[in-house]
Amino acid sequence: MSTTTRFNGNASDLRASVERELADIDQRIESDRREVRAILDNAEANGRNNLTQSEDVRAESLLRSIEAGNAARARKASALASARAIEAEETASEQRLSTTHITAARKPAYDRVMRIGSEPRTYRSQAERTGSDDEPGFIGDLYRNQILGDPSASERIARHGQEMTVDHPKQVERAVSTGGVPGFLPPAYLTELFASFARAGRPTANLCRRLPLPPEGMSVNIPRVTSASATGIQATENATVANADPASTLLTANVNTVAGYVVVSR
């Protein structure tokens, strides 16, 4: 079972589209469950404790479909939560814009003139905000600029770039730009599936048994039997019984850390 969100419009349209797809998934899951119950009820009505081969094959197929549907539902529920958050931020932004009074032609508006150092930054942390909590956010403006084509969001992003250039003039080189990782401009997409990089050792690592590491220390000691006890066939009753003492030693495995990092521009 797979679903794809098709979006053309504003955040409300996106939220409604995800809700419809979630409802479709729920309907398919419930339909599969009803069919499984019908198969079991039919077998019980006929006095059978086991399913026929065809019933068993169909039931297995339905159970796999239900399992896939539950996984798809979890992903879609996460996407719906993101869509609702974006919709709420967009609604708050529209309310702020609707209260702005536009006067006759005059000099550039006060908020259109860059005054770095004397005014709050375009995007501030929660701790820095002294007024309403619904100030425009960087991620929300990325969405409005990329998806909705909002010119005010584009201006705020440009203003933010100028502020960063003035505040951090030496940080002009980036190891990875947004052009190097297309599709990762948040939140231009709301899908949880993407093609990961294939690593040859990953399938082998996935097949290995995984156990939690001890809370401290850089080595793990596992007992290993080096000599086993013995048994033997008795030639006659009450004959000598085989005897051998087991011996063991420690198998020590060192704990290694794996780390790496990627530099990206904000």
N, C-alpha and C positions, 0 to 999 in steps of 0.2 A: 504494500500500500504506500503510495507516494503522493504528495500534494505540492503544488507550486503556487505561490502567491503572485497574482498578476495585478499590478497597481498602475492606475492612471488617474491622477487627481490629487487631492489634498490628504492630510493626515486622517481626517474622518473617513474618507473613502477607503484608505488603507486599513484602518481598524475594522470597518464593516466587512471588507473583503476577507480579512483573516477570520473574523467571527463566522462568516458563512462557511469557509473551508473547515473550521473546527466543528461546526454543526454537521457538515457532511460526513466527517470522520466518525463522529459519535453515532450517526445514523447507520453507517456501514458496520460499525462494531456491534451495535445492538441487533442488526439484521443477522449477522453471523452467529451471535449468541442464541437467537431464537431458533435458527436452523439446527444448531448443536443440541439444544433442548428437545427439539422435535425428533431428532434421530434417537436420542436416549429414551424418550417417551414411547416411541414406536416399538423399540426393542422390549421395553418393559410390558407394554400392552400385549405383545405376542408371547410373553412368558419366557423370553430369552435373557440369559445372564451375560451373553457376549454379543458383540456386534458382528454383522456379516463383513466379509472382506471389503465390499464396496462401501458399506457404512463406515467402516474403520478408516478407509482412505479418505473419504469425504470429511469425516470428523477431524482427522489430522490436518487436512488442508484448511479447514475453518479455524482451528486453534492457532495455526501459524498466522493466518490472516488477522485474527484478533490480537495476537502478540505484536505484529507489525503495526496494527492500528493504534495500540496503546502507546508505542514508541513515537509514532507520528503525532499523536495527540499531545504528548509531552512537549515535543518540539514546537508545535503550533501554539500551545498555551504560552510558551516563553516568548514567541514572536508577538502574540497578542498583548502581553504585558508591555513589551517595548513600544508597540504601536499606540497603546493607550497613553503611555507616558509622553510620547511625541505629540499626540493629539492635545493633551492637557497643556503642554508648553505652547503649542501653536495657538490654542484658544486664549491663553493668557496674553500672548503677544498681540493678538488681534484686538483684545480689549484695551490694551495700552495704546495701540495705534488709533483706536476709535475715539479716544479722549483727547487726542492731540489736535489743537486748533491751528489751522493754516491761515495765515494772514496774507496781505497783499505783498507784492514783490518788494524785496528789501535785501540787505546784505546777507551773506551766508548765515544760516542758523547757527546758534551758539554750539549746538552739538555736532555741527559739520566742520568745525575748526579744530585742528589738532593742537592740544595744549598739554603735551607730555610733561609730567612732573607736577602739574598744578591741578589735575583732575583724576578721578578714579579711573583705573584701567577698564577697557571695554569688557573684559571677562574677569570677574573676581571670584575668589573662593567663597564658600559659605560663611567662613569666619569674618571675611572682609565686608560682607554685605551689611549695611546698616538699615536698609529699608525693607521693601518687599522681597520675598523669597523667589518671586517669579521673574527675576532678571533674565535677559537672554543668556543662553549658555553656548559654549563653543560647539558642542555636538549637535545641539538643536539647530544652530545657524548653518552648520554644514548640511544638515538635511534640508532646511528651507532653501538654501542656495542651490544645492545639487539637484533636488527633486522638484521643488516648487518654483524655482527661479525667482525667489524673493530678493528684490534689489536692496532692501534695507539690510538683509542678512549679509549680502555680498559686501556692502559698505563696512559693516562691523568687522567682518573677517579681514578686509583690507586694512582697516584702522588698527586692528590687533597686530597685523604683520608689521606695520610701521612702528608700533610701540616696541615690539620685540627687537626690531632692528636698532632702535635707539638704546634700549636697555641692555642688549647683548650684542654689541657690534662685532665681537670676535667670533660669535657663533654663526658664521655664514656658510660653513661647509657642512654638509650632511652626508653621512655614509649611505643612507637609503632615502630616496624621495618618494612621494606618493606615486609618481609615475612608474617606479620600480615594482610596486605591488598593486596593480590595478584590481579593483574590486574590494579593497580594504579601506575605502574612505567611509568612515562611520557617519551615519548609519544608512549609506546608500543602498544596502541590501539587508534583508531581514531573514536570510536563510541560514540554517545551522549546518548545511552540508557544503563542503568545498573539497577540492582535490588536493590532498596532502602530498608532500614530497615523499617519494618511495625510497626507503632505506633498506639495504639488503639484509642487515642483521635483525631488523625489527620482527619479522615473522618467527625467527628462531627464538628471540627473547620472549615473544608472546607465548610460545609453547612451553617455556620453562616454568617450573613451580615457583610461585612468588610468596614469600613469607615476610612479615614485618621485621625490621631491624631492631636490635636491643635499644633501650633508651639512651645508652651511653657506650663509649668505647669505639675503637676503630678496627675491631676484629671480632669474628664470630667463630666459636669453637663448637664443633659437632662431634659427639662420640662416634668412633668407627671401630667395628669389631674386626680384629686382625686374625684371631684364632677362634674357631667355633667349637661348641660342645660336640660330642660324638654319640652316635647310636650304632648299634650293630645287631645282626641276626644271631640269635642264640642257637647253638648247635643242638642242644637238648634242654629239657626243663632244668631249671636251677643252675644253668651254666653261668660262667662269668659274664657280667654285664660290662659293656664298653664304658670307659670313663675318660673324659678329657675336659680340662678346665678351660673356659673361654677367656680370651684376652682382648683388651681394647686399647685404643689410643685416641688422641684428639686430632680431628681434622680441622685445621685452622684456615679460615678464609678471611682475607683482608677486606675491609670496607673501603670502597673507592667512591669519591664524589665526581659527578659529571656536571660541568657548568659551561655556559656560553652566553653571549649577549649580542644584541643587534642595536645599532644606533639609528634612530628614526627621527625625523623632524616633526614637530607638533603642527 
